[in-house]
């Protein structure tokens, strides 16, 4: 007998976080989330997004065994900004049984209707710093630490249950050239000279720390028009600053400053932690940190998590500066290729940048929606 039970204890929340690792234990391309990070994201006393979000979590049980999970989320800031009474589903996982998927989604739909919502979207998190978008193409490729991996039957079930595409994100893999391409070099040098810009050459994390909060402020201005984006609050910036500092490698974080020493552009990359996280099964302790440290020190692959340019400096060749610096560092550190974070299909300006590199567009993920009666 199938039963949907609301998560209302720490024990149940831990079971909620652990379930995907069991579901995907035989899947070579699945990368688990870091257990402690996901647990803290879902805890209402740990996640500052709870200041403007409301959430409930449910587990699906069949004969006493967990067979699915789902979160229902209402981001009230997003509702105010985007002028739409839309709730979210996220953290959705289930066995290959459409009745389980149907029961989970109907549970969230009913809750959202009771809260006055007229639409449901997902998978989305509390903010853009949470994992979002269901994989619909590229199941044969290894996942990354900053994206969702899911079984292909998820997509079939959502379509059968009346969900339709809201937006798509595209993912790319790029090959790092052995030398900075001449056009990139020329545009970078011209942009620096014309706009009176400079690169922050950080020797260690101490040089970067003063600029990290400014990085998040830049995100708020550069990303404000993107799909369902909500500005990061001071509490969120403080939390993410602490989280990012532990993984930041100055070789792969490039800041461009103007004549006033203001941060106007950045690219943020990490040596890929995907295989290390898989080996550690999402656990940092007792031995998972060893795999992570090894991956940070020696790696041939990079994950480019974010790239942003202040609106007033866009279309001025600033991106070429970031690319030039990143290519130089990658070659010094033996990085041969990079995974790019998902990019909105509609964001053609950003996606066109990768034409300068040898690349492949190999994954697609979707946010679905459904009108609620």
N, C-alpha and C positions, 0 to 999 in steps of 0.2 A: 504493500500500500504506500502511495506517495504522499508525503506530508511536507509542507512548507513551514519552517519554524523561524521566528524572528530571533536574531542574535541579541542576547541581553546579558551576557556575562563575559568575563575575560577569557574563560576557557573556550567558550563558543567562538569568540573573535579569533583566537589562535587557530582553532579548527578551520575557520573561514579562510585565513591566510594560508594555511598548510594545504588546503584541498587541491590547488592546481598542480603542485609537485607530485601528488599521487596520480592525478589524471594524466599527466604528461610524462610519467616515469619512463616510458618506452619511446618517447619522441626525441630524436636526435637534435632537432632544430629549435626546440623550446629552451628559452633562457628564463630561469625563475627570477622574480623580483627579490631584492634583498629583504629577508624576512622582517628584520627590525624596522626598516624604512616603511614597508607597507603596513605593518602593525601600527606604527606611530601615525601614519597618514589617516588611518581609519579611526584612531582613538580620538574621542571628542575633547579630551583634555590635553592633547598633544598637537593637534593640527590647528594653526591659526586661521585657516579658511573656515573653521566652524563658527567664527564670528559673524559670517554672512551666509553660511550654508546650513541646511538641515539635511540629515541623512538617516536612513535606516538600512539594516542589512538582514538578509535572510539566507538560510541554508535549506536545501531540499534533501529530505531523507527518504530512503526506500528500504524497508525491512531493517531499519536501524543503522543503515550505512549512508554516509553523505554522498549524494550523486549530483549536486549542483550548488551554486551560490550566486548571489546577485546583490548589488547595492542600489538603492534609490536615493537620488541626490537632488536637492533644490538649491540652486545658487541664486540668491535673491538679488545680488548685485548684477548678475547677468540679466535677470528679468527686467531690472530697472534700466539697464543700458540698452538692451536690444528690443525692449518694448514688446515682449512676447512671453506669455505665461507657459513657459516650457520647462519641464522637469527632465531629469537625466536618469539613465541607467548606466551602471558601470560595474567593474569587477565581476563580470559575468563569465561563468564557466559551468559546463554541464556535460554529462555523459551523452552518448549517442542515442538519445531518446527524445523525440519531439515533445512528448507530454511533459517532460521535466522542464524543457525550455519554455514551453507555453505557460506552465504553472508559475515559474519564476517571474516571467515578464508580466503576466496578468496580475501578480501580487503587487509589483511596482506600479503598474498602470492604475490599479484601484486606489493605492495610497496617494498617487499624484492627483487623481481626480478628486479625492477627499480634501486635498489641499488647494483646490481651485485651479489646477493646471489643465491646459487644453491641448498640450502636445508633449510627446516624450522623444528625447534624442539620446543617442549613445552608440557605442560605449564612450562615455566621457567621465572625467574625474571632477574633483572639486574646483580645480583651476587648470591652466594650460601646462603646469609643471607636473601634472599627473599623466599617467599613460592614457592614450585615447586612440580611437579608431580601430575597427575590426579588420584584420588581415583578410583580403579577398583574392589576392594574387601574390605568388612568391612563397608558397608553403614549402618549397624544396630548398629554401635558403636558410642559413642560420639566422636566428633572431639577434637582436641587440639588447643592451641593458636599458635602453630608453624607449622600447616599443613593446606592444602586445603581440604575443604569438597565440594563435588559436587554431583549432581544428577546422577543416574546410566545411564540415557539416553545420557549423554555427551559421554560416552565411545562408545556406539552403533553408535552414529552419526559420531564420528571421524573415526571409522573403515569403515563406509559406504562411507566416504569422502576421502578414500585412505591413511589414516594415519596408520602407523605401530609402533609396540613397538621399542623404542630405548634402554631404560634401565628400570628396575624395582627397586623400593625400598620396603623393607619389614619393617613392624612395629611390635613391641612386647609390651606386657604388662608383667611385672615381679612382683612377690610377694616378698616383703621384708622379709627375714627370721628374726625370733625373736632373733637369736644369729648369730654371724659371723661364718660361716661354718669352721670347723677345717682346711680343705685344704687351704682355702683362707687365714686364719690366718698364717699358716706355710709359705706359699709362700710369703706373704707380709713381714713378719719378716726377712726371708732369703734375700729378695730383698733389703730391707733397709740396712742390715748389709753388704752384699756383694758389693753393688754399692755405699755405703756411701751416702745414701739419707736421707731426713727428710721430715716430713709433716709440712706445714705451718698451725699452729693452730690460726686462726683468731678470735679475740674476737668481732670485729665490722668491719664495712665497711672500716674504715680508714686503717686497717691492710691489706685489700685486694687491695685497689686502686692502689698502686705502681705496682702491678703485672698484672692488667687488660690489659694494652697495650702489655705486654709480652705474655699474653694469645693469643692475636690476631696474634702476630708474630709467635707463636708456631703453630697456625692454618695454617698459610701460608706454613710452612715446612711439617707439618703432613698430610695436605689434598691436596698437590700439584698435586698428580697423580689421584685424584678422578674425576669423570665425569664432564667435562666442568668447572672445578674449575678455577677461576682467582684470583691471589693474591690480598689481601686487600691493598689498598693504605693508606698512612698516614692519609688522610682526612677521609676515611671510618673508620679507627681504632679510630680516635678521636670522630666521631659521634657515633659509636656503644658503645664506652666506656661510653659516657654520657647516652645512652639509657639503657644499662645494669645495671649501678650502681643503678638506682632507684628501680630495682626489686631484686637485689642480696640479698640473705640471706646467711650470712657466714656459717650457719649450712650445707648448701647444695652446697657449692663451695669448692672443695678440691684441693689444690695445692701441688705437690711434687717437692722439690728442691734438687739440687745436692750440693756437698761440696762447690761450689762457689756461692751458693744462686741463681743459675739460675733456672728458671722454666723449668721443663722437662716433666711434665705431669699434667693434670687437669681433673676434671669432673665438669660440670656445670649443676645444677638442680634448678628448681623453684617449690615451692608449686603450684599445678595446678590452673591456673587462668581461666580454660575453663568455668566453670559454672558462675563464677563472671562476665566474659566478656559477656556471654550470657544474664545475668540479666541486665547488663548495656547497652546492645544492641550496644556494641563497643564504647560507649562514656565514657570518663573519667569524664567529667563535664556535668551537675552540681552535680550529685550524684553517678556517676559510680565509683569514687575513693573509696567510702565507701565499696562497694562490693569487690574491689580489695584488700583493706587493710585487710578486714576480712579474705579473702582467703589466704593472705600471713601469717597471724598470726595463723590461725587455719585451718588445712587441713589434710586429711588422704591420699592424693594422691600427687605424685611428677611427674613432667615432667623432664626427663633427656634430656637436650637439646644437650649437646655435651660432648664427651670424646675424649681426644687426648693424645698421648705419642710421644715425640720427636723421630724421626727415629732411632737415635743411642742408644736409651734406650728401643726399642721395643723388645719383646721376652725375657725380663729379669725379668718378674714377677711384673712389675710396676703397671699394671692394678689391681692386687690383693690389692695393698696398697690403691688405690682409692676406691675399693669396700668395703674394711674393714672399712674405715673411713665413707663412705656414709651409710653403714648399721648401724653403731653405732649412727650416727646423726638421721637417720630416726626413729630408735627405741626410742630415747629420745624425739622426737617430735611427736610421734604417727602416723607416716607415714606407711601405710600398703602396698601400691602398687605404681608402677611407670609406666608411659608411656615413651617409648623410641622413640627418634626422628627417622625418616626414615633412613634406612641403605641400601646401595646398595646391590642388590642380589649377585653381584660378590665379595663383600667384606667379604669373608667367615671367615677371621681371626677375624674380629670384631664380626660377628654374632655368632661365636662359643662360645664367652664368656658367653652368656646367658644360656648355657646348665647347668651352675653351680646353676642356680636359678630355682624355680618353675615358669614357664612362659607359654605364649601362643603367637604364631605368628598369629595375627588376622586381619591385614590390609595389603593391597598391593596397591602401586601407581606406575604409569607409566609416563615416558616421551616419547612422540610420535615423529615420524619424517615423513617427506615426501620430496621426491626429487622434485625440482622445474624445470619446463621446461625452 
